Amino acid sequence: MKKYTVSFNPRPRIVAVPLDNGDRVFVVDEVLDQPERLVQLAQDYDVDFVYAQGSAFRAASC
């Protein structure tokens, strides 16, 4: 299971993007230290993911 261990990057890139109404939205990039591990987990357990009715995205089945 170690190959799936995902940790947060202690120095993510954070950018404040101004919106037309004067508010801001913060975009956080490079959040994970080794994002390829999360990709590998999803690929290895692909059969455990199913489409939830009414959703465009697949989720892990319980």
C-alpha positions as CSV (number, residue, x, y, z in Angstrom):
1,M,0.0,0.0,0.0
2,K,3.0,2.3,0.4
3,K,3.0,3.0,-3.4
4,Y,-0.3,4.7,-2.9
5,T,0.8,7.0,0.0
6,V,-0.1,10.5,-0.9
7,S,1.2,13.5,1.0
8,F,0.6,17.2,0.7
9,N,3.3,19.5,-0.7
10,P,4.4,21.8,2.1
11,R,4.9,24.6,-0.5
12,P,1.9,24.6,-2.9
13,R,1.5,27.4,-5.3
14,I,-1.4,29.7,-4.3
15,V,-2.7,32.5,-6.5
16,A,-5.4,35.0,-5.8
17,V,-7.5,35.6,-8.9
18,P,-9.7,38.7,-8.8
19,L,-13.3,38.4,-9.9
20,D,-15.4,41.0,-11.7
21,N,-17.5,41.6,-8.6
22,G,-14.4,42.5,-6.5
23,D,-14.2,39.2,-4.7
24,R,-11.2,36.9,-5.1
25,V,-10.9,33.2,-5.6
26,F,-7.8,31.3,-4.5
27,V,-6.3,28.7,-6.8
28,V,-4.1,26.2,-5.1
29,D,-1.8,24.3,-7.5
30,E,0.8,21.6,-6.9
31,V,-1.0,20.5,-3.7
32,L,0.3,16.9,-3.7
33,D,3.9,15.9,-3.3
34,Q,3.6,12.9,-5.7
35,P,0.3,13.2,-7.6
36,E,1.2,10.2,-9.8
37,R,0.6,8.0,-6.8
38,L,-3.0,9.1,-6.7
39,V,-3.3,8.5,-10.5
40,Q,-1.8,5.0,-10.0
41,L,-4.3,4.2,-7.2
42,A,-7.2,5.2,-9.5
43,Q,-5.9,3.1,-12.3
44,D,-5.2,0.0,-10.2
45,Y,-8.7,0.1,-8.6
46,D,-10.5,1.2,-11.8
47,V,-13.0,-1.7,-11.5
48,D,-14.1,-0.5,-8.1
49,F,-15.3,2.8,-9.5
50,V,-18.9,3.1,-10.8
51,Y,-21.0,5.8,-12.3
52,A,-23.4,7.2,-9.7
53,Q,-26.8,7.8,-11.2
54,G,-27.3,11.4,-12.0
55,S,-23.6,12.2,-11.9
56,A,-21.0,12.7,-14.6
57,F,-18.3,11.4,-12.4
58,R,-17.5,7.9,-11.1
59,A,-17.1,7.2,-7.5
60,A,-15.7,4.3,-5.5
61,S,-18.4,1.7,-4.8
62,C,-19.1,0.9,-1.2
